[in-house]
Amino acid sequence: MQQPQLASPKGASSAAYDHTVVLVVDDDVDVADALTAFLSARGLEVCGSNDPREALLTLDRMPSISVVVSDLRMPGMDGLTFAAEAQRRRAPSDALAVILITAHATAESAEAATKGGIFAFMQKPFHPQRLVETIRDAHLSAMARREPV
């Protein structure tokens, strides 16, 4: 079976977009399912979780994940804490880019995201194509930071 691919923009190497693997983390099952279905339909390999602690275990098992799309507000562990732990657990050869999404954006949360090394901070609702483009850019960023093994 051929690996899923994200279409590359004009002038970009298609190899840079091969096998983009995304982890969606949102405690709202409907949101997580909708994002997973939407991104899968756009050619991305996507796995999802409604629990940030479970998502950390998924990241441990799947170093191929290059992008995480996570809700900011979740019970038990917020998106910023989740992102920091995810980054801490990853080896440099498995660099990761995190996109935080929220319906409750504040200047403070946006600043904390920036300071926390979050690739992008998106306010819900957002245009779906904007998310796909942000994931593409996040994947390229993560791949550029991955150190050879």
Secondary structure, 3 states (H helix, E strand, C coil): CCCCECCCCCCCCHHHHECCEEEEECCCHHHHHHHHHHHHHCCCEEEEECCHHHHHHHHHHCCCCCEEEEECCCCCCCHHHHHHHHHHHCCHHHCCEEEEEECCCCHHHHHHHHHCCCCEEEECCCCHHHHHHHHHHHHHHHHHHCCCC
